[in-house]
Amino acid sequence: MHGLCLLVGLGACTDQGPPNANPELERASEPSRRPDPYRNSPSRFGVVPLHAGFSPDPRIVGGRASGEVPAHSMHRKCKGWISESPDYLLRADTAFFKLHILVRSHGDLVLVVRKPNDEVLCNDNRRGTKDPMIASDFPIGTTEVWVGVHEEGEEVDYRLGFSEVSWQSSSISLPEND
């Protein structure tokens, strides 16, 4: 599978988006047409159930990022390497007008999410920091969340936060053991 993902995505790795595209956040305009090896896979670290007005805000979970699969196999604009299974499943029983998903670590990580409608969002670095963040609307349903690395086979501890309000990365403490 690894070789197939690499072959499928290699040609699109260096494509540039339209001139007005936000280079920090890439979106897939339509679902992938090839069979999806990630669909309905169990998560590595668990489920994060959320509803509008959740508390505490931010909701913080932890994990260890790894990468065996090129992230561009999810969408041609995604960078880095992700695990085969999503790190977390975000289960929303209410829609979110704007939900922030932010990763903190001592390393340089990537963030990939796939919404229930198959829209894929990627972020490498948020402005002025190496911490990736995605702020978007999220519908009711299960969103898959991958925290990936820049180098294949690398492993990095992280903290992953979900918030309905605008916040700084310092709202999430860094992992203790790296």
C-alpha positions as CSV (number, residue, x, y, z in Angstrom):
1,M,0.0,0.0,0.0
2,H,2.9,2.4,0.8
3,G,4.3,2.1,-2.7
4,L,0.9,2.7,-4.3
5,C,0.2,5.8,-2.2
6,L,3.6,7.2,-3.1
7,L,3.1,6.5,-6.8
8,V,-0.4,8.0,-6.9
9,G,0.7,11.2,-5.1
10,L,4.2,11.9,-6.5
11,G,3.1,14.0,-9.5
12,A,1.1,16.4,-7.4
13,C,3.6,17.1,-4.6
14,T,4.9,20.4,-5.9
15,D,1.7,21.9,-7.4
16,Q,1.1,25.5,-6.5
17,G,-2.4,26.6,-5.6
18,P,-4.1,29.6,-7.2
19,P,-2.4,33.0,-6.5
20,N,-4.9,34.0,-3.8
21,A,-4.9,30.6,-2.1
22,N,-4.0,30.6,1.6
23,P,-0.7,28.6,1.7
24,E,-1.3,27.7,5.4
25,L,-4.6,25.8,4.8
26,E,-5.2,23.6,1.9
27,R,-8.7,22.2,1.1
28,A,-9.7,19.4,-1.2
29,S,-12.6,20.6,-3.4
30,E,-13.9,17.1,-3.9
31,P,-13.6,13.6,-2.4
32,S,-10.9,11.3,-3.6
33,R,-12.0,9.1,-6.5
34,R,-9.7,6.2,-5.7
35,P,-10.4,3.6,-3.0
36,D,-9.7,5.0,0.4
37,P,-7.6,2.8,2.7
38,Y,-8.3,5.2,5.6
39,R,-12.1,5.3,5.5
40,N,-13.7,3.9,8.7
41,S,-10.3,2.9,10.2
42,P,-10.2,2.8,14.0
43,S,-8.2,5.6,15.7
44,R,-4.9,5.1,17.3
45,F,-5.7,7.0,20.5
46,G,-9.4,7.2,20.9
47,V,-12.5,9.3,20.3
48,V,-13.1,12.9,21.3
49,P,-16.8,13.5,21.8
50,L,-17.8,17.2,21.4
51,H,-20.9,19.4,21.3
52,A,-21.4,23.1,21.0
53,G,-20.5,24.9,24.3
54,F,-18.3,22.0,25.5
55,S,-16.3,22.5,28.7
56,P,-13.5,22.7,29.5
57,D,-12.4,24.7,26.5
58,P,-9.9,23.9,25.1
59,R,-10.3,20.2,25.3
60,I,-6.8,18.7,25.3
61,V,-5.6,15.2,24.5
62,G,-2.2,13.8,23.8
63,G,-0.5,11.3,21.5
64,R,2.7,10.4,19.7
65,A,2.9,11.4,16.0
66,S,4.4,9.0,13.6
67,G,4.6,8.7,9.8
68,E,4.6,5.7,7.6
69,V,2.2,7.0,4.8
70,P,2.8,10.1,2.7
71,A,0.2,12.8,3.7
72,H,-0.2,13.8,0.1
73,S,-2.1,10.4,-0.3
74,M,-5.0,12.2,1.6
75,H,-4.7,15.3,-0.6
76,R,-2.0,16.4,-3.0
77,K,-1.3,19.6,-1.1
78,C,-0.7,17.9,2.3
79,K,2.9,17.7,3.5
80,G,4.8,15.2,5.7
81,W,4.0,11.7,6.8
82,I,1.0,10.4,8.8
83,S,0.0,7.1,10.4
84,E,-2.2,4.6,8.5
85,S,-5.0,5.1,11.0
86,P,-6.2,8.5,12.3
87,D,-4.8,9.5,15.6
88,Y,-8.2,10.6,16.9
89,L,-11.8,10.6,15.8
90,L,-13.7,13.8,16.6
91,R,-17.4,12.9,17.2
92,A,-19.6,16.0,16.9
93,D,-23.2,15.6,17.9
94,T,-23.8,19.3,17.0
95,A,-22.4,21.3,14.2
96,F,-19.6,23.9,14.9
97,F,-19.6,27.2,13.1
98,K,-15.9,27.5,13.9
99,L,-13.8,25.0,15.7
100,H,-10.0,25.4,16.2
101,I,-7.8,22.3,16.2
102,L,-4.2,23.0,17.3
103,V,-1.2,20.8,17.9
104,R,1.7,21.6,20.2
105,S,5.0,19.7,20.5
106,H,8.7,20.2,20.8
107,G,9.0,19.0,17.2
108,D,7.7,20.3,13.9
109,L,4.4,18.5,13.0
110,V,1.7,18.5,10.4
111,L,-2.1,18.3,10.9
112,V,-4.5,16.6,8.5
113,V,-8.3,16.3,9.1
114,R,-11.0,14.8,7.1
115,K,-14.6,16.0,7.7
116,P,-17.6,13.7,7.5
117,N,-18.3,15.2,4.0
118,D,-14.8,14.0,2.9
119,E,-13.4,17.5,2.7
120,V,-9.7,17.3,3.7
121,L,-7.9,20.1,5.4
122,C,-4.1,20.3,6.0
123,N,-1.8,22.6,7.9
124,D,2.0,22.5,8.3
125,N,2.8,25.7,10.2
126,R,0.6,28.4,11.6
127,R,1.9,32.0,11.0
128,G,4.9,32.7,13.2
129,T,5.0,29.2,14.8
130,K,5.8,25.6,14.0
131,D,2.5,24.6,15.6
132,P,-0.1,23.5,13.0
133,M,-3.7,24.8,13.4
134,I,-7.0,24.4,11.5
135,A,-10.0,26.6,12.1
136,S,-13.1,25.7,10.2
137,D,-16.7,24.8,10.4
138,F,-17.4,21.2,11.3
139,P,-20.7,19.4,10.6
140,I,-22.3,16.8,12.8
141,G,-20.6,13.4,12.4
142,T,-17.1,11.9,12.8
143,T,-14.0,13.8,11.7
144,E,-10.8,11.9,11.3
145,V,-7.7,13.7,12.7
146,W,-4.1,12.8,11.9
147,V,-1.0,14.4,13.5
148,G,2.0,13.7,11.3
149,V,5.7,14.3,11.1
150,H,8.0,15.8,8.4
151,E,10.3,12.8,8.0
152,E,9.2,9.2,7.4
153,G,9.5,7.0,10.5
154,E,10.0,10.0,12.9
155,E,8.1,9.9,16.2
156,V,7.2,13.0,18.3
157,D,5.0,13.4,21.4
158,Y,2.2,16.1,21.1
159,R,-0.8,17.7,22.7
160,L,-3.9,18.2,20.5
161,G,-6.4,20.9,21.5
162,F,-10.0,21.6,20.4
163,S,-11.6,25.0,21.1
164,E,-14.6,27.1,20.0
165,V,-12.8,30.4,20.9
166,S,-9.7,32.0,19.3
167,W,-6.7,31.1,21.4
168,Q,-2.9,31.1,21.5
169,S,-0.8,28.0,21.3
170,S,0.4,28.7,24.8
171,S,-3.1,27.7,26.0
172,I,-1.8,24.1,25.6
173,S,1.2,23.0,27.5
174,L,4.0,21.2,25.7
175,P,4.4,17.4,26.2
176,E,6.7,16.5,29.1
177,N,8.4,13.5,27.5
178,D,10.1,14.1,24.1
